[in-house]
Amino acid sequence: MGWLREVTAMVIATDSPAGRVAEAIEQLTAHLPTPDQPTTCPMCSRQGWPCTGFDAAARHLQAAGVPVGYLVPLDLHPTLWPVP
């Protein structure tokens, strides 16, 4: 297994809703755990997942109206939701 999850790249207009939060999307996906270690952030070695880096990016996206669930692999949804 690799150090990070497999990702895909896409081109989006910088003035689109996704383009305006591209940096937060990159931060969020960088902090996703690998399938073989779903409770450990690969970027924050001393933190479990979800870590503070993921949380900060997720809050930024939510504030911008971008659904975080669209960017998180389905196998991680049970860890994030339901939120108490």
VEXMARFI-769203 format. One record per atom (N, C-alpha, C): residue in three letters; atom name; x, y, z. Coordinates in steps of 0.001 Angstrom, whole numbers. Example, Ala and Ser with C-alpha at 12.3 -4.5 7.8 and 13.67 -1.06 7.14 Angstrom:
BEGIN
R,res,atom,c1,c2,c3
R,ala,N,13190,-5690,7800 $
R,ala,CA,12300,-4500,7800 $
R,ala,C,13200,-3300,7800 $
R,ser,N,12850,-2250,7080 $
R,ser,CA,13670,-1060,7140 $
R,ser,C,12900,30,7870 $
//
This chain:
BEGIN
R,res,atom,c1,c2,c3
R,met,N,832,-1180,0 $
R,met,CA,0,0,0 $
R,met,C,868,1231,0 $
R,gly,N,422,2282,-638 $
R,gly,CA,1191,3512,-728 $
R,gly,C,1049,4386,500 $
R,trp,N,1818,5450,482 $
R,trp,CA,1832,6395,1586 $
R,trp,C,547,7222,1616 $
R,leu,N,-21,7512,444 $
R,leu,CA,-1269,8254,339 $
R,leu,C,-2267,7460,-486 $
R,arg,N,-3528,7830,-383 $
R,arg,CA,-4549,7214,-1225 $
R,arg,C,-4298,7596,-2679 $
R,glu,N,-4786,6758,-3578 $
R,glu,CA,-4719,7121,-4984 $
R,glu,C,-5650,8300,-5206 $
R,val,N,-5240,9208,-6075 $
R,val,CA,-6029,10406,-6353 $
R,val,C,-6174,10606,-7848 $
R,thr,N,-7058,11480,-8188 $
R,thr,CA,-7210,11879,-9579 $
R,thr,C,-7067,13396,-9639 $
R,ala,N,-6577,13889,-10720 $
R,ala,CA,-6434,15333,-10903 $
R,ala,C,-7428,15799,-11947 $
R,met,N,-7896,17023,-11772 $
R,met,CA,-8801,17582,-12761 $
R,met,C,-8570,19072,-12865 $
R,val,N,-8940,19618,-13988 $
R,val,CA,-8794,21045,-14215 $
R,val,C,-10147,21687,-13965 $
R,ile,N,-10139,22745,-13143 $
R,ile,CA,-11372,23468,-12868 $
R,ile,C,-11101,24963,-12987 $
R,ala,N,-12108,25702,-13313 $
R,ala,CA,-11967,27154,-13424 $
R,ala,C,-11725,27745,-12036 $
R,thr,N,-10764,28636,-11926 $
R,thr,CA,-10431,29194,-10615 $
R,thr,C,-11553,30033,-10034 $
R,asp,N,-12430,30563,-10881 $
R,asp,CA,-13532,31356,-10355 $
R,asp,C,-14815,30544,-10154 $
R,ser,N,-14723,29224,-10255 $
R,ser,CA,-15868,28354,-9980 $
R,ser,C,-15940,28094,-8472 $
R,pro,N,-17069,27584,-7970 $
R,pro,CA,-17145,27276,-6543 $
R,pro,C,-16035,26319,-6086 $
R,ala,N,-15738,25301,-6865 $
R,ala,CA,-14666,24370,-6491 $
R,ala,C,-13298,25025,-6615 $
R,gly,N,-13122,25853,-7623 $
R,gly,CA,-11849,26535,-7812 $
R,gly,C,-11514,27481,-6674 $
R,arg,N,-12524,28087,-6105 $
R,arg,CA,-12314,29032,-5005 $
R,arg,C,-11877,28340,-3722 $
R,val,N,-12119,27045,-3625 $
R,val,CA,-11719,26302,-2419 $
R,val,C,-10733,25191,-2759 $
R,ala,N,-10047,25320,-3885 $
R,ala,CA,-9123,24277,-4343 $
R,ala,C,-8049,23958,-3311 $
R,glu,N,-7517,24973,-2648 $
R,glu,CA,-6478,24721,-1647 $
R,glu,C,-7030,23903,-481 $
R,ala,N,-8242,24193,-57 $
R,ala,CA,-8856,23422,1031 $
R,ala,C,-9124,21985,585 $
R,ile,N,-9523,21799,-664 $
R,ile,CA,-9733,20438,-1186 $
R,ile,C,-8422,19669,-1181 $
R,glu,N,-7342,20321,-1603 $
R,glu,CA,-6033,19663,-1601 $
R,glu,C,-5602,19294,-182 $
R,gln,N,-5831,20191,770 $
R,gln,CA,-5477,19898,2163 $
R,gln,C,-6314,18749,2710 $
R,leu,N,-7598,18766,2427 $
R,leu,CA,-8480,17714,2913 $
R,leu,C,-8034,16350,2393 $
R,thr,N,-7785,16262,1094 $
R,thr,CA,-7411,14973,523 $
R,thr,C,-6011,14536,938 $
R,ala,N,-5123,15480,1212 $
R,ala,CA,-3781,15119,1682 $
R,ala,C,-3836,14458,3056 $
R,his,N,-4857,14788,3832 $
R,his,CA,-4978,14253,5185 $
R,his,C,-5878,13021,5267 $
R,leu,N,-6242,12449,4128 $
R,leu,CA,-7042,11218,4149 $
R,leu,C,-6153,10025,4476 $
R,pro,N,-6612,9149,5364 $
R,pro,CA,-5806,7970,5680 $
R,pro,C,-5831,6946,4550 $
R,thr,N,-4843,6093,4537 $
R,thr,CA,-4795,5028,3535 $
R,thr,C,-5778,3931,3923 $
R,pro,N,-6238,3131,2956 $
R,pro,CA,-7195,2072,3272 $
R,pro,C,-6674,1061,4300 $
R,asp,N,-5365,834,4326 $
R,asp,CA,-4831,-147,5265 $
R,asp,C,-4607,422,6668 $
R,gln,N,-4692,1742,6840 $
R,gln,CA,-4569,2381,8152 $
R,gln,C,-5624,3481,8261 $
R,pro,N,-6910,3106,8347 $
R,pro,CA,-7990,4084,8263 $
R,pro,C,-8138,5010,9475 $
R,thr,N,-7368,4808,10508 $
R,thr,CA,-7477,5673,11687 $
R,thr,C,-6236,6527,11901 $
R,thr,N,-5332,6551,10920 $
R,thr,CA,-4084,7295,11049 $
R,thr,C,-3921,8265,9891 $
R,cys,N,-3654,9529,10205 $
R,cys,CA,-3399,10515,9162 $
R,cys,C,-1962,10359,8677 $
R,pro,N,-1753,10257,7352 $
R,pro,CA,-394,10105,6843 $
R,pro,C,440,11384,6965 $
R,met,N,-217,12527,7142 $
R,met,CA,491,13800,7245 $
R,met,C,780,14186,8696 $
R,cys,N,-77,13767,9597 $
R,cys,CA,33,14132,11017 $
R,cys,C,350,12866,11809 $
R,ser,N,1580,12461,11788 $
R,ser,CA,1971,11162,12333 $
R,ser,C,1618,10980,13801 $
R,arg,N,1445,12045,14525 $
R,arg,CA,1140,11928,15950 $
R,arg,C,-353,12028,16245 $
R,gln,N,-1156,12164,15202 $
R,gln,CA,-2599,12296,15392 $
R,gln,C,-3345,11169,14719 $
R,gly,N,-4439,10785,15339 $
R,gly,CA,-5348,9858,14686 $
R,gly,C,-6147,10616,13637 $
R,trp,N,-6990,9884,12952 $
R,trp,CA,-7812,10511,11935 $
R,trp,C,-9268,10450,12337 $
R,pro,N,-10045,11489,12160 $
R,pro,CA,-9739,12732,11496 $
R,pro,C,-8851,13632,12353 $
R,cys,N,-7853,14201,11736 $
R,cys,CA,-6855,15033,12404 $
R,cys,C,-7237,16509,12316 $
R,thr,N,-6440,17365,12928 $
R,thr,CA,-6750,18796,12905 $
R,thr,C,-6605,19395,11505 $
R,gly,N,-5678,18878,10697 $
R,gly,CA,-5524,19366,9322 $
R,gly,C,-6752,19059,8483 $
R,phe,N,-7260,17843,8615 $
R,phe,CA,-8483,17457,7909 $
R,phe,C,-9650,18299,8403 $
R,asp,N,-9759,18439,9714 $
R,asp,CA,-10874,19175,10310 $
R,asp,C,-10886,20633,9837 $
R,ala,N,-9739,21284,9808 $
R,ala,CA,-9670,22681,9368 $
R,ala,C,-10102,22812,7911 $
R,ala,N,-9634,21915,7066 $
R,ala,CA,-10012,21947,5651 $
R,ala,C,-11504,21657,5486 $
R,ala,N,-12023,20703,6231 $
R,ala,CA,-13442,20358,6145 $
R,ala,C,-14319,21534,6581 $
R,arg,N,-13935,22223,7631 $
R,arg,CA,-14709,23388,8092 $
R,arg,C,-14693,24501,7051 $
R,his,N,-13548,24702,6402 $
R,his,CA,-13453,25716,5345 $
R,his,C,-14401,25366,4200 $
R,leu,N,-14402,24101,3801 $
R,leu,CA,-15268,23663,2710 $
R,leu,C,-16734,23796,3081 $
R,gln,N,-17084,23391,4290 $
R,gln,CA,-18473,23499,4727 $
R,gln,C,-18928,24954,4741 $
R,ala,N,-18068,25842,5204 $
R,ala,CA,-18409,27269,5236 $
R,ala,C,-18626,27820,3827 $
R,ala,N,-17939,27243,2851 $
R,ala,CA,-18082,27671,1454 $
R,ala,C,-19247,26964,764 $
R,gly,N,-19914,26054,1461 $
R,gly,CA,-21051,25345,888 $
R,gly,C,-20693,24138,55 $
R,val,N,-19462,23645,186 $
R,val,CA,-19028,22462,-563 $
R,val,C,-19211,21235,333 $
R,pro,N,-20019,20256,-79 $
R,pro,CA,-20240,19067,734 $
R,pro,C,-18961,18236,888 $
R,val,N,-18511,18077,2102 $
R,val,CA,-17288,17330,2393 $
R,val,C,-17442,15857,2001 $
R,gly,N,-18617,15324,2152 $
R,gly,CA,-18849,13913,1832 $
R,gly,C,-18534,13545,405 $
R,tyr,N,-18621,14498,-503 $
R,tyr,CA,-18289,14231,-1904 $
R,tyr,C,-16802,14007,-2099 $
R,leu,N,-15989,14445,-1154 $
R,leu,CA,-14536,14377,-1278 $
R,leu,C,-13899,13304,-404 $
R,val,N,-14701,12645,412 $
R,val,CA,-14203,11631,1337 $
R,val,C,-14633,10257,825 $
R,pro,N,-13702,9309,689 $
R,pro,CA,-14064,7969,229 $
R,pro,C,-15136,7339,1124 $
R,leu,N,-15996,6557,514 $
R,leu,CA,-17122,5975,1240 $
R,leu,C,-16706,5125,2438 $
R,asp,N,-15553,4478,2366 $
R,asp,CA,-15136,3636,3493 $
R,asp,C,-14832,4458,4749 $
R,leu,N,-14642,5770,4606 $
R,leu,CA,-14358,6629,5755 $
R,leu,C,-15604,7325,6303 $
R,his,N,-16702,7267,5594 $
R,his,CA,-17920,7935,6048 $
R,his,C,-18383,7472,7429 $
R,pro,N,-18323,6185,7751 $
R,pro,CA,-18770,5780,9091 $
R,pro,C,-17947,6408,10221 $
R,thr,N,-16706,6766,9945 $
R,thr,CA,-15865,7394,10963 $
R,thr,C,-16281,8852,11186 $
R,leu,N,-16738,9502,10143 $
R,leu,CA,-17122,10910,10226 $
R,leu,C,-18581,11129,10588 $
R,trp,N,-19462,10251,10119 $
R,trp,CA,-20894,10450,10317 $
R,trp,C,-21518,9198,10913 $
R,pro,N,-22500,9323,11754 $
R,pro,CA,-23138,10572,12167 $
R,pro,C,-22306,11291,13222 $
R,val,N,-22330,12626,13146 $
R,val,CA,-21626,13461,14116 $
R,val,C,-22582,13716,15276 $
R,pro,N,-22121,13513,16504 $
R,pro,CA,-23028,13718,17641 $
R,pro,C,-23469,15158,17801 $
//
